Amino acid sequence: MSLFIIAEAGVNHNGDVALAHRLIDVALDAGADAVKFQTFNPEKLVSPALRQAEYQQRNTGRTESQLQMLTRLALDEVAHQELKVHCDEVGIEFMSTPFDEESAHFLAELGMRRFKIPSGELLSTPYLRTIARYDRPTILSTGMSTLDEVRHGVETLLNGGLSGENLTLLHCTSAYPTPPEAVNLRAMVTLADTFGLPVGLSDHTADDTAATMAVALGATVVEKHFTLDRALPGPDHKASLEPDELARFVERLRKAETMLGDDRKRPTAAEMDTRAIARRRMVAARPIAAGEIITEDKLVLRRHDSGFWGDRWDDVIGTPAPRAFAAGEGIEW
């Protein structure tokens, strides 16, 4: 399974659809497989008086409610339609995370082929059942959760109609940015071992170290926030990569995937020339007549252009020479 990289635009368009279009082009130029936004009805998502998370207030510099913040950041249906068309035209997969059942229905009807469930909805049983019924490729983020809570999400989706082959779990730490000591990549391996499902990483760290390590540990999906400019106002810009950083991020992950190769231990094409000259071979230490019994004193091991390698030593010793060999000639038949 090849690595699927999601460039997470999220709400880094700041509610400006023109900015959202520019983010699509940045994700495409960086080589990401998909660009992902967020779809929500603010009034159906949060209670009016709910405060911002600490990181949101710190990053926005505003003392406002979540409802006020999200109302500024929401894109309408027409904007979503335009973004989907843009993605289709340039050849990058359109994704958007629905935060409520109505948004999930809208995105399905829009033709989005892959759902991404955010960590905050892991326990939202009716919401999970809504997405499960579509039985489309689904990625479930598991930030802030215990293993039992992940089990609830997985079982609800599978029992609700989602096929097991359509489900991928993302390990995630819901801290923006995530400090190194909070990444806990071994938990991603635990998810794979526990549920027998493909896994990946929703990476909120400041660089590409965690994501590269995740690929080495078996991640099949990696997502990363990006922005046009970290100095822009908004809750997620400061924990996002800028365009040139996103391009390097994708490049390094693709390289890490290539370096993994497969699970077969064998000489690679790149080694074959070195293999031919770096190993010592059996060479006649002196002339050997045809039919003469080959003994150890008649052989030496040397780097040579012919002759059996040293692993055939015990096969050759005590054998009659099938033909004559000159001193310095490789011993093989």
Phi and psi in degrees as GROMACS dihedral restraints (atoms count N, CA, C in turn):
[ dihedral_restraints ]
;  ai    aj    ak    al  type     phi  dphi    fc
    3     4     5     6     1   -77.1    20    10
    4     5     6     7     1   155.9    20    10
    6     7     8     9     1   -70.3    20    10
    7     8     9    10     1   131.9    20    10
    9    10    11    12     1  -109.2    20    10
   10    11    12    13     1   117.0    20    10
   12    13    14    15     1  -107.1    20    10
   13    14    15    16     1   123.4    20    10
   15    16    17    18     1  -106.0    20    10
   16    17    18    19     1   121.0    20    10
   18    19    20    21     1   -87.3    20    10
   19    20    21    22     1   110.9    20    10
   21    22    23    24     1   -88.3    20    10
   22    23    24    25     1    98.7    20    10
   24    25    26    27     1   -75.9    20    10
   25    26    27    28     1   -34.9    20    10
   27    28    29    30     1    55.5    20    10
   28    29    30    31     1  -124.1    20    10
   30    31    32    33     1  -109.2    20    10
   31    32    33    34     1    21.5    20    10
   33    34    35    36     1   -73.8    20    10
   34    35    36    37     1     6.6    20    10
   36    37    38    39     1   -84.4    20    10
   37    38    39    40     1    -9.9    20    10
   39    40    41    42     1    57.8    20    10
   40    41    42    43     1    28.3    20    10
   42    43    44    45     1    82.3    20    10
   43    44    45    46     1     5.4    20    10
   45    46    47    48     1  -103.9    20    10
   46    47    48    49     1   113.1    20    10
   48    49    50    51     1   -66.9    20    10
   49    50    51    52     1   -30.7    20    10
   51    52    53    54     1   -63.6    20    10
   52    53    54    55     1   -39.0    20    10
   54    55    56    57     1   -65.6    20    10
   55    56    57    58     1   -37.3    20    10
   57    58    59    60     1   -62.5    20    10
   58    59    60    61     1   -40.5    20    10
   60    61    62    63     1   -62.3    20    10
   61    62    63    64     1   -40.4    20    10
   63    64    65    66     1   -64.0    20    10
   64    65    66    67     1   -35.8    20    10
   66    67    68    69     1   -64.7    20    10
   67    68    69    70     1   -36.1    20    10
   69    70    71    72     1   -59.4    20    10
   70    71    72    73     1   -45.9    20    10
   72    73    74    75     1   -65.1    20    10
   73    74    75    76     1   -37.3    20    10
   75    76    77    78     1   -64.0    20    10
   76    77    78    79     1   -44.7    20    10
   78    79    80    81     1   -62.1    20    10
   79    80    81    82     1   -40.9    20    10
   81    82    83    84     1   -63.3    20    10
   82    83    84    85     1   -47.7    20    10
   84    85    86    87     1   -63.2    20    10
   85    86    87    88     1   -30.7    20    10
   87    88    89    90     1   -75.1    20    10
   88    89    90    91     1   -17.2    20    10
   90    91    92    93     1    93.9    20    10
   91    92    93    94     1    15.7    20    10
   93    94    95    96     1   -69.5    20    10
   94    95    96    97     1   155.5    20    10
   96    97    98    99     1   -81.4    20    10
   97    98    99   100     1   -30.2    20    10
   99   100   101   102     1  -147.1    20    10
  100   101   102   103     1   154.5    20    10
  102   103   104   105     1  -119.3    20    10
  103   104   105   106     1   134.0    20    10
  105   106   107   108     1  -123.7    20    10
  106   107   108   109     1   134.3    20    10
  108   109   110   111     1  -111.5    20    10
  109   110   111   112     1  -167.0    20    10
  111   112   113   114     1  -132.2    20    10
  112   113   114   115     1   136.6    20    10
  114   115   116   117     1  -122.1    20    10
  115   116   117   118     1   123.7    20    10
  117   118   119   120     1  -159.2    20    10
  118   119   120   121     1   153.7    20    10
  120   121   122   123     1  -103.3    20    10
  121   122   123   124     1   107.3    20    10
  123   124   125   126     1   -52.6    20    10
  124   125   126   127     1   -40.0    20    10
  126   127   128   129     1   -71.2    20    10
  127   128   129   130     1   -23.8    20    10
  129   130   131   132     1   -92.6    20    10
  130   131   132   133     1    -7.7    20    10
  132   133   134   135     1   -97.7    20    10
  133   134   135   136     1   -40.1    20    10
  135   136   137   138     1  -132.0    20    10
  136   137   138   139     1   152.3    20    10
  138   139   140   141     1   -75.4    20    10
  139   140   141   142     1   149.7    20    10
  141   142   143   144     1   -56.6    20    10
  142   143   144   145     1   -35.2    20    10
  144   145   146   147     1   -97.3    20    10
  145   146   147   148     1     3.4    20    10
  147   148   149   150     1   -64.6    20    10
  148   149   150   151     1   131.8    20    10
  150   151   152   153     1   -74.5    20    10
  151   152   153   154     1   164.0    20    10
  153   154   155   156     1   -71.7    20    10
  154   155   156   157     1   155.4    20    10
  156   157   158   159     1   -66.2    20    10
  157   158   159   160     1   157.2    20    10
  159   160   161   162     1   -57.5    20    10
  160   161   162   163     1   -42.4    20    10
  162   163   164   165     1   -66.4    20    10
  163   164   165   166     1   -33.8    20    10
  165   166   167   168     1   -65.9    20    10
  166   167   168   169     1   -45.5    20    10
  168   169   170   171     1   -64.7    20    10
  169   170   171   172     1   -39.9    20    10
  171   172   173   174     1   -65.1    20    10
  172   173   174   175     1   -41.5    20    10
  174   175   176   177     1   -80.6    20    10
  175   176   177   178     1   -29.8    20    10
  177   178   179   180     1   -86.8    20    10
  178   179   180   181     1   -24.7    20    10
  180   181   182   183     1    70.5    20    10
  181   182   183   184     1    15.8    20    10
  183   184   185   186     1  -114.3    20    10
  184   185   186   187     1   144.0    20    10
  186   187   188   189     1  -104.3    20    10
  187   188   189   190     1    84.5    20    10
  189   190   191   192     1  -138.5    20    10
  190   191   192   193     1   168.2    20    10
  192   193   194   195     1   -77.2    20    10
  193   194   195   196     1   164.5    20    10
  195   196   197   198     1   -61.2    20    10
  196   197   198   199     1   -38.4    20    10
  198   199   200   201     1   -60.2    20    10
  199   200   201   202     1   -44.5    20    10
  201   202   203   204     1   -63.1    20    10
  202   203   204   205     1   -43.5    20    10
  204   205   206   207     1   -63.3    20    10
  205   206   207   208     1   -48.9    20    10
  207   208   209   210     1   -68.2    20    10
  208   209   210   211     1   -31.7    20    10
  210   211   212   213     1   -62.4    20    10
  211   212   213   214     1   -36.8    20    10
  213   214   215   216     1   -70.0    20    10
  214   215   216   217     1   -26.4    20    10
  216   217   218   219     1  -100.2    20    10
  217   218   219   220     1    -7.5    20    10
  219   220   221   222     1   -75.6    20    10
  220   221   222   223     1   141.4    20    10
  222   223   224   225     1  -104.5    20    10
  223   224   225   226     1   141.6    20    10
  225   226   227   228     1   -82.2    20    10
  226   227   228   229     1   178.1    20    10
  228   229   230   231     1   -64.7    20    10
  229   230   231   232     1   -38.0    20    10
  231   232   233   234     1   -61.9    20    10
  232   233   234   235     1   -41.7    20    10
  234   235   236   237     1   -61.4    20    10
  235   236   237   238     1   -42.7    20    10
  237   238   239   240     1   -60.5    20    10
  238   239   240   241     1   -43.2    20    10
  240   241   242   243     1   -61.3    20    10
  241   242   243   244     1   -42.5    20    10
  243   244   245   246     1   -63.9    20    10
  244   245   246   247     1   -40.8    20    10
  246   247   248   249     1   -67.4    20    10
  247   248   249   250     1   -39.8    20    10
  249   250   251   252     1   -61.7    20    10
  250   251   252   253     1   -44.0    20    10
  252   253   254   255     1   -62.5    20    10
  253   254   255   256     1   -43.4    20    10
  255   256   257   258     1   -57.9    20    10
  256   257   258   259     1   -47.8    20    10
  258   259   260   261     1   -60.9    20    10
  259   260   261   262     1   -44.3    20    10
  261   262   263   264     1   -61.6    20    10
  262   263   264   265     1   -39.7    20    10
  264   265   266   267     1   -68.9    20    10
  265   266   267   268     1   -37.7    20    10
  267   268   269   270     1   -93.5    20    10
  268   269   270   271     1   -13.5    20    10
  270   271   272   273     1    91.7    20    10
  271   272   273   274     1    38.7    20    10
  273   274   275   276     1  -127.9    20    10
  274   275   276   277     1   143.1    20    10
  276   277   278   279     1   -70.9    20    10
  277   278   279   280     1   131.5    20    10
  279   280   281   282     1   -85.7    20    10
  280   281   282   283     1   129.1    20    10
  282   283   284   285     1  -135.1    20    10
  283   284   285   286     1   152.0    20    10
  285   286   287   288     1  -152.3    20    10
  286   287   288   289     1   138.1    20    10
  288   289   290   291     1   -82.9    20    10
  289   290   291   292     1   119.2    20    10
  291   292   293   294     1   -82.3    20    10
  292   293   294   295     1   138.5    20    10
  294   295   296   297     1  -108.5    20    10
  295   296   297   298     1     7.3    20    10
  297   298   299   300     1  -158.6    20    10
  298   299   300   301     1   166.2    20    10
  300   301   302   303     1   -62.2    20    10
  301   302   303   304     1   -41.4    20    10
  303   304   305   306     1   -61.4    20    10
  304   305   306   307     1   -40.8    20    10
  306   307   308   309     1   -66.6    20    10
  307   308   309   310     1   -36.2    20    10
  309   310   311   312     1   -62.9    20    10
  310   311   312   313     1   -44.0    20    10
  312   313   314   315     1   -61.6    20    10
  313   314   315   316     1   -44.4    20    10
  315   316   317   318     1   -60.5    20    10
  316   317   318   319     1   -45.9    20    10
  318   319   320   321     1   -67.2    20    10
  319   320   321   322     1   -36.4    20    10
  321   322   323   324     1   -63.1    20    10
  322   323   324   325     1   -44.2    20    10
  324   325   326   327     1   -68.6    20    10
  325   326   327   328     1   -27.3    20    10
  327   328   329   330     1   -70.7    20    10
  328   329   330   331     1   -17.1    20    10
  330   331   332   333     1   100.5    20    10
  331   332   333   334     1    13.9    20    10
  333   334   335   336     1   -66.8    20    10
  334   335   336   337     1   128.3    20    10
  336   337   338   339     1   -90.9    20    10
  337   338   339   340     1   -13.2    20    10
  339   340   341   342     1  -137.8    20    10
  340   341   342   343     1   128.2    20    10
  342   343   344   345     1   -94.0    20    10
  343   344   345   346     1   144.5    20    10
  345   346   347   348     1  -122.9    20    10
  346   347   348   349     1   119.4    20    10
  348   349   350   351     1   -96.4    20    10
  349   350   351   352     1   123.8    20    10
  351   352   353   354     1   -76.8    20    10
  352   353   354   355     1   159.2    20    10
  354   355   356   357     1   -57.1    20    10
  355   356   357   358     1   -35.1    20    10
  357   358   359   360     1   -65.8    20    10
  358   359   360   361     1   -17.7    20    10
  360   361   362   363     1  -104.0    20    10
  361   362   363   364     1    11.3    20    10
  363   364   365   366     1   -57.4    20    10
  364   365   366   367     1   -32.0    20    10
  366   367   368   369     1  -104.7    20    10
  367   368   369   370     1     6.7    20    10
  369   370   371   372     1   -84.2    20    10
  370   371   372   373     1    85.7    20    10
  372   373   374   375     1   -55.0    20    10
  373   374   375   376     1   -51.8    20    10
  375   376   377   378     1   -61.2    20    10
  376   377   378   379     1   -37.2    20    10
  378   379   380   381     1   -63.3    20    10
  379   380   381   382     1   -46.1    20    10
  381   382   383   384     1   -61.3    20    10
  382   383   384   385     1   -40.3    20    10
  384   385   386   387     1   -66.0    20    10
  385   386   387   388     1   -35.3    20    10
  387   388   389   390     1   -60.5    20    10
  388   389   390   391     1   -47.8    20    10
  390   391   392   393     1   -69.1    20    10
  391   392   393   394     1   -39.0    20    10
  393   394   395   396     1   -58.5    20    10
  394   395   396   397     1   -36.0    20    10
  396   397   398   399     1   -64.4    20    10
  397   398   399   400     1   -23.1    20    10
  399   400   401   402     1   -77.5    20    10
  400   401   402   403     1   -21.7    20    10
  402   403   404   405     1    47.2    20    10
  403   404   405   406     1    49.5    20    10
  405   406   407   408     1  -106.0    20    10
  406   407   408   409     1   161.0    20    10
  408   409   410   411     1   -48.3    20    10
  409   410   411   412     1   127.9    20    10
  411   412   413   414     1  -133.3    20    10
  412   413   414   415     1   132.7    20    10
  414   415   416   417     1  -113.5    20    10
  415   416   417   418     1   123.4    20    10
  417   418   419   420     1  -110.3    20    10
  418   419   420   421     1   115.3    20    10
  420   421   422   423     1   -80.7    20    10
  421   422   423   424     1   146.7    20    10
  423   424   425   426     1  -125.9    20    10
  424   425   426   427     1    27.3    20    10
  426   427   428   429     1   -63.5    20    10
  427   428   429   430     1   149.4    20    10
  429   430   431   432     1    69.8    20    10
  430   431   432   433     1    12.5    20    10
  432   433   434   435     1  -113.9    20    10
  433   434   435   436     1   157.2    20    10
  435   436   437   438     1   -90.5    20    10
  436   437   438   439     1   168.3    20    10
  438   439   440   441     1   -63.2    20    10
  439   440   441   442     1   -37.1    20    10
  441   442   443   444     1   -65.7    20    10
  442   443   444   445     1   -35.2    20    10
  444   445   446   447     1   -68.6    20    10
  445   446   447   448     1   -37.7    20    10
  447   448   449   450     1   -62.4    20    10
  448   449   450   451     1   -41.3    20    10
  450   451   452   453     1   -59.2    20    10
  451   452   453   454     1   -40.6    20    10
  453   454   455   456     1   -58.4    20    10
  454   455   456   457     1   -47.3    20    10
  456   457   458   459     1   -62.3    20    10
  457   458   459   460     1   -45.4    20    10
  459   460   461   462     1   -63.6    20    10
  460   461   462   463     1   -49.2    20    10
  462   463   464   465     1   -66.1    20    10
  463   464   465   466     1   -37.3    20    10
  465   466   467   468     1   -63.4    20    10
  466   467   468   469     1   -42.5    20    10
  468   469   470   471     1   -66.3    20    10
  469   470   471   472     1   -46.4    20    10
  471   472   473   474     1   -68.5    20    10
  472   473   474   475     1   -39.7    20    10
  474   475   476   477     1   -72.3    20    10
  475   476   477   478     1   -20.5    20    10
  477   478   479   480     1   -87.2    20    10
  478   479   480   481     1    -1.6    20    10
  480   481   482   483     1   120.0    20    10
  481   482   483   484     1    -4.0    20    10
  483   484   485   486     1   -78.1    20    10
  484   485   486   487     1   131.4    20    10
  486   487   488   489     1   -74.0    20    10
  487   488   489   490     1   144.4    20    10
  489   490   491   492     1   -58.8    20    10
  490   491   492   493     1   -34.4    20    10
  492   493   494   495     1   -71.4    20    10
  493   494   495   496     1    -8.9    20    10
  495   496   497   498     1  -100.0    20    10
  496   497   498   499     1     5.9    20    10
  498   499   500   501     1  -114.5    20    10
  499   500   501   502     1   131.4    20    10
  501   502   503   504     1  -127.7    20    10
  502   503   504   505     1   139.1    20    10
  504   505   506   507     1  -104.3    20    10
  505   506   507   508     1   134.3    20    10
  507   508   509   510     1  -108.4    20    10
  508   509   510   511     1   122.6    20    10
  510   511   512   513     1   -69.0    20    10
  511   512   513   514     1   144.4    20    10
  513   514   515   516     1  -157.5    20    10
  514   515   516   517     1   142.1    20    10
  516   517   518   519     1  -115.6    20    10
  517   518   519   520     1   116.2    20    10
  519   520   521   522     1   -84.1    20    10
  520   521   522   523     1    65.6    20    10
  522   523   524   525     1  -137.1    20    10
  523   524   525   526     1   135.5    20    10
  525   526   527   528     1  -127.7    20    10
  526   527   528   529     1    99.4    20    10
  528   529   530   531     1   -79.5    20    10
  529   530   531   532     1   164.6    20    10
  531   532   533   534     1   -89.2    20    10
  532   533   534   535     1   124.5    20    10
  534   535   536   537     1   -71.8    20    10
  535   536   537   538     1   153.0    20    10
  537   538   539   540     1   -53.3    20    10
  538   539   540   541     1   -39.7    20    10
  540   541   542   543     1   -70.2    20    10
  541   542   543   544     1    -9.5    20    10
  543   544   545   546     1  -103.3    20    10
  544   545   546   547     1     1.4    20    10
  546   547   548   549     1   -72.0    20    10
  547   548   549   550     1   -48.4    20    10
  549   550   551   552     1    54.0    20    10
  550   551   552   553     1    58.6    20    10
  552   553   554   555     1   -63.2    20    10
  553   554   555   556     1   -24.3    20    10
  555   556   557   558     1   -62.6    20    10
  556   557   558   559     1   -23.9    20    10
  558   559   560   561     1   -65.2    20    10
  559   560   561   562     1   -28.5    20    10
  561   562   563   564     1   -63.8    20    10
  562   563   564   565     1   -41.0    20    10
  564   565   566   567     1   -65.4    20    10
  565   566   567   568     1   -38.4    20    10
  567   568   569   570     1   -61.0    20    10
  568   569   570   571     1   -40.3    20    10
  570   571   572   573     1   -61.1    20    10
  571   572   573   574     1   -44.0    20    10
  573   574   575   576     1   -63.4    20    10
  574   575   576   577     1   -44.1    20    10
  576   577   578   579     1   -68.8    20    10
  577   578   579   580     1   -36.4    20    10
  579   580   581   582     1   -74.6    20    10
  580   581   582   583     1   -43.4    20    10
  582   583   584   585     1  -107.0    20    10
  583   584   585   586     1    -9.4    20    10
  585   586   587   588     1    62.8    20    10
  586   587   588   589     1    32.0    20    10
  588   589   590   591     1  -118.0    20    10
  589   590   591   592     1   156.9    20    10
  591   592   593   594     1   -60.4    20    10
  592   593   594   595     1   148.2    20    10
  594   595   596   597     1  -131.7    20    10
  595   596   597   598     1   168.2    20    10
  597   598   599   600     1  -163.0    20    10
  598   599   600   601     1  -166.2    20    10
  600   601   602   603     1  -134.7    20    10
  601   602   603   604     1   129.9    20    10
  603   604   605   606     1   -95.6    20    10
  604   605   606   607     1   105.5    20    10
  606   607   608   609     1   -98.5    20    10
  607   608   609   610     1   117.6    20    10
  609   610   611   612     1  -113.5    20    10
  610   611   612   613     1    17.3    20    10
  612   613   614   615     1   -78.9    20    10
  613   614   615   616     1   174.9    20    10
  615   616   617   618     1   -84.6    20    10
  616   617   618   619     1   -12.1    20    10
  618   619   620   621     1  -140.8    20    10
  619   620   621   622     1  -158.3    20    10
  621   622   623   624     1  -105.6    20    10
  622   623   624   625     1     8.3    20    10
  624   625   626   627     1   -61.9    20    10
  625   626   627   628     1   -50.9    20    10
  627   628   629   630     1   -62.3    20    10
  628   629   630   631     1   -43.4    20    10
  630   631   632   633     1   -64.8    20    10
  631   632   633   634     1   -40.7    20    10
  633   634   635   636     1   -64.1    20    10
  634   635   636   637     1   -42.1    20    10
  636   637   638   639     1   -64.2    20    10
  637   638   639   640     1   -38.1    20    10
  639   640   641   642     1   -62.1    20    10
  640   641   642   643     1   -41.3    20    10
  642   643   644   645     1   -59.6    20    10
  643   644   645   646     1   -43.1    20    10
  645   646   647   648     1   -64.2    20    10
  646   647   648   649     1   -27.4    20    10
  648   649   650   651     1   -89.8    20    10
  649   650   651   652     1     1.3    20    10
  651   652   653   654     1   112.4    20    10
  652   653   654   655     1    10.6    20    10
  654   655   656   657     1   -62.2    20    10
  655   656   657   658     1   135.0    20    10
  657   658   659   660     1  -105.7    20    10
  658   659   660   661     1   -14.7    20    10
  660   661   662   663     1  -135.0    20    10
  661   662   663   664     1   136.1    20    10
  663   664   665   666     1  -134.9    20    10
  664   665   666   667     1   133.4    20    10
  666   667   668   669     1  -123.6    20    10
  667   668   669   670     1   149.1    20    10
  669   670   671   672     1  -147.2    20    10
  670   671   672   673     1   133.1    20    10
  672   673   674   675     1   -68.0    20    10
  673   674   675   676     1   142.6    20    10
  675   676   677   678     1  -141.8    20    10
  676   677   678   679     1   162.2    20    10
  678   679   680   681     1  -148.0    20    10
  679   680   681   682     1   165.0    20    10
  681   682   683   684     1   -75.8    20    10
  682   683   684   685     1   -30.0    20    10
  684   685   686   687     1  -161.4    20    10
  685   686   687   688     1   121.4    20    10
  687   688   689   690     1   -64.0    20    10
  688   689   690   691     1   -17.9    20    10
  690   691   692   693     1   -80.2    20    10
  691   692   693   694     1    -8.3    20    10
  693   694   695   696     1   -65.0    20    10
  694   695   696   697     1   149.0    20    10
  696   697   698   699     1   -72.9    20    10
  697   698   699   700     1   144.9    20    10
  699   700   701   702     1   146.8    20    10
  700   701   702   703     1   162.9    20    10
  702   703   704   705     1   -72.8    20    10
  703   704   705   706     1   -25.3    20    10
  705   706   707   708     1  -115.0    20    10
  706   707   708   709     1    -7.4    20    10
  708   709   710   711     1   -59.5    20    10
  709   710   711   712     1   -40.7    20    10
  711   712   713   714     1   -68.1    20    10
  712   713   714   715     1   -20.4    20    10
  714   715   716   717     1  -104.6    20    10
  715   716   717   718     1    25.9    20    10
  717   718   719   720     1  -121.4    20    10
  718   719   720   721     1   157.5    20    10
  720   721   722   723     1   -86.4    20    10
  721   722   723   724     1   145.0    20    10
  723   724   725   726     1   -83.6    20    10
  724   725   726   727     1   166.7    20    10
  726   727   728   729     1   -52.0    20    10
  727   728   729   730     1   -47.0    20    10
  729   730   731   732     1   -67.1    20    10
  730   731   732   733     1   -32.3    20    10
  732   733   734   735     1   -70.2    20    10
  733   734   735   736     1   -38.0    20    10
  735   736   737   738     1   -63.2    20    10
  736   737   738   739     1   -41.7    20    10
  738   739   740   741     1   -61.9    20    10
  739   740   741   742     1   -42.9    20    10
  741   742   743   744     1   -66.9    20    10
  742   743   744   745     1   -37.1    20    10
  744   745   746   747     1   -58.5    20    10
  745   746   747   748     1   -50.5    20    10
  747   748   749   750     1   -63.4    20    10
  748   749   750   751     1   -43.5    20    10
  750   751   752   753     1   -59.6    20    10
  751   752   753   754     1   -43.3    20    10
  753   754   755   756     1   -69.4    20    10
  754   755   756   757     1   -36.8    20    10
  756   757   758   759     1   -68.8    20    10
  757   758   759   760     1   -39.4    20    10
  759   760   761   762     1   -62.9    20    10
  760   761   762   763     1   -40.0    20    10
  762   763   764   765     1   -65.2    20    10
  763   764   765   766     1   -41.5    20    10
  765   766   767   768     1   -61.8    20    10
  766   767   768   769     1   -40.9    20    10
  768   769   770   771     1   -62.3    20    10
  769   770   771   772     1   -43.5    20    10
  771   772   773   774     1   -62.0    20    10
  772   773   774   775     1   -42.1    20    10
  774   775   776   777     1   -64.8    20    10
  775   776   777   778     1   -26.5    20    10
  777   778   779   780     1   -63.7    20    10
  778   779   780   781     1   -35.2    20    10
  780   781   782   783     1    62.0    20    10
  781   782   783   784     1  -140.7    20    10
  783   784   785   786     1  -122.5    20    10
  784   785   786   787     1  -169.9    20    10
  786   787   788   789     1   -96.8    20    10
  787   788   789   790     1    14.0    20    10
  789   790   791   792     1   -94.3    20    10
  790   791   792   793     1   126.1    20    10
  792   793   794   795     1   -90.1    20    10
  793   794   795   796     1   112.1    20    10
  795   796   797   798     1  -159.5    20    10
  796   797   798   799     1   161.5    20    10
  798   799   800   801     1   -65.2    20    10
  799   800   801   802     1   137.5    20    10
  801   802   803   804     1   -89.8    20    10
  802   803   804   805     1   164.3    20    10
  804   805   806   807     1   -58.5    20    10
  805   806   807   808     1   -33.8    20    10
  807   808   809   810     1   -66.9    20    10
  808   809   810   811     1   -19.3    20    10
  810   811   812   813     1   -94.1    20    10
  811   812   813   814     1   -12.8    20    10
  813   814   815   816     1   -63.7    20    10
  814   815   816   817     1   -38.6    20    10
  816   817   818   819     1   -66.2    20    10
  817   818   819   820     1   -43.6    20    10
  819   820   821   822     1   -64.4    20    10
  820   821   822   823     1   -40.7    20    10
  822   823   824   825     1   -56.8    20    10
  823   824   825   826     1   -37.8    20    10
  825   826   827   828     1   -67.0    20    10
  826   827   828   829     1   -27.3    20    10
  828   829   830   831     1  -118.1    20    10
  829   830   831   832     1   -12.4    20    10
  831   832   833   834     1   -87.6    20    10
  832   833   834   835     1   -22.0    20    10
  834   835   836   837     1   -93.3    20    10
  835   836   837   838     1   141.7    20    10
  837   838   839   840     1   -76.8    20    10
  838   839   840   841     1   145.3    20    10
  840   841   842   843     1  -120.5    20    10
  841   842   843   844     1   165.5    20    10
  843   844   845   846     1   -78.6    20    10
  844   845   846   847     1   126.4    20    10
  846   847   848   849     1  -129.8    20    10
  847   848   849   850     1   142.9    20    10
  849   850   851   852     1   -67.3    20    10
  850   851   852   853     1   124.5    20    10
  852   853   854   855     1   -76.7    20    10
  853   854   855   856     1   -23.0    20    10
  855   856   857   858     1  -155.1    20    10
  856   857   858   859     1   172.1    20    10
  858   859   860   861     1   -59.3    20    10
  859   860   861   862     1   138.7    20    10
  861   862   863   864     1  -123.4    20    10
  862   863   864   865     1   126.0    20    10
  864   865   866   867     1   -82.4    20    10
  865   866   867   868     1   155.3    20    10
  867   868   869   870     1   -59.9    20    10
  868   869   870   871     1   132.6    20    10
  870   871   872   873     1    86.3    20    10
  871   872   873   874     1   -12.0    20    10
  873   874   875   876     1   -69.5    20    10
  874   875   876   877     1   137.3    20    10
  876   877   878   879     1   -69.7    20    10
  877   878   879   880     1   127.5    20    10
  879   880   881   882     1   -83.6    20    10
  880   881   882   883     1   120.0    20    10
  882   883   884   885     1  -114.7    20    10
  883   884   885   886     1   167.8    20    10
  885   886   887   888     1   -60.3    20    10
  886   887   888   889     1   -34.0    20    10
  888   889   890   891     1   -71.4    20    10
  889   890   891   892     1   -10.5    20    10
  891   892   893   894     1   -94.2    20    10
  892   893   894   895     1    -2.3    20    10
  894   895   896   897     1  -123.9    20    10
  895   896   897   898     1   149.9    20    10
  897   898   899   900     1  -134.7    20    10
  898   899   900   901     1   160.1    20    10
  900   901   902   903     1  -103.4    20    10
  901   902   903   904     1   123.9    20    10
  903   904   905   906     1  -139.8    20    10
  904   905   906   907     1   151.9    20    10
  906   907   908   909     1   -67.0    20    10
  907   908   909   910     1   125.8    20    10
  909   910   911   912     1  -153.7    20    10
  910   911   912   913     1   163.5    20    10
  912   913   914   915     1   -88.9    20    10
  913   914   915   916     1     0.0    20    10
  915   916   917   918     1  -153.5    20    10
  916   917   918   919     1   170.0    20    10
  918   919   920   921     1   111.1    20    10
  919   920   921   922     1   151.8    20    10
  921   922   923   924     1   -66.0    20    10
  922   923   924   925     1   146.7    20    10
  924   925   926   927     1   -71.5    20    10
  925   926   927   928     1   167.0    20    10
  927   928   929   930     1   -63.7    20    10
  928   929   930   931     1   -15.9    20    10
  930   931   932   933     1   -71.7    20    10
  931   932   933   934     1   -13.0    20    10
  933   934   935   936     1   -94.6    20    10
  934   935   936   937     1     5.1    20    10
  936   937   938   939     1   -50.2    20    10
  937   938   939   940     1   -53.3    20    10
  939   940   941   942     1   -67.9    20    10
  940   941   942   943     1   -24.1    20    10
  942   943   944   945     1   -73.2    20    10
  943   944   945   946     1   -32.0    20    10
  945   946   947   948     1   -84.9    20    10
  946   947   948   949     1   -39.9    20    10
  948   949   950   951     1   -61.3    20    10
  949   950   951   952     1   130.2    20    10
  951   952   953   954     1    87.7    20    10
  952   953   954   955     1     3.5    20    10
  954   955   956   957     1   -98.1    20    10
  955   956   957   958     1   139.7    20    10
  957   958   959   960     1   -66.6    20    10
  958   959   960   961     1   134.6    20    10
  960   961   962   963     1   -64.3    20    10
  961   962   963   964     1   125.5    20    10
  963   964   965   966     1   -71.3    20    10
  964   965   966   967     1   -15.6    20    10
  966   967   968   969     1  -157.9    20    10
  967   968   969   970     1   176.5    20    10
  969   970   971   972     1   -79.6    20    10
  970   971   972   973     1   143.9    20    10
  972   973   974   975     1  -124.7    20    10
  973   974   975   976     1   135.3    20    10
  975   976   977   978     1   -80.9    20    10
  976   977   978   979     1   155.7    20    10
  978   979   980   981     1   -58.2    20    10
  979   980   981   982     1   132.9    20    10
  981   982   983   984     1    86.3    20    10
  982   983   984   985     1    -1.5    20    10
  984   985   986   987     1   -86.0    20    10
  985   986   987   988     1   142.8    20    10
  987   988   989   990     1   -65.2    20    10
  988   989   990   991     1   137.8    20    10
  990   991   992   993     1   -93.4    20    10
  991   992   993   994     1   107.8    20    10
  993   994   995   996     1  -160.3    20    10
  994   995   996   997     1   153.5    20    10
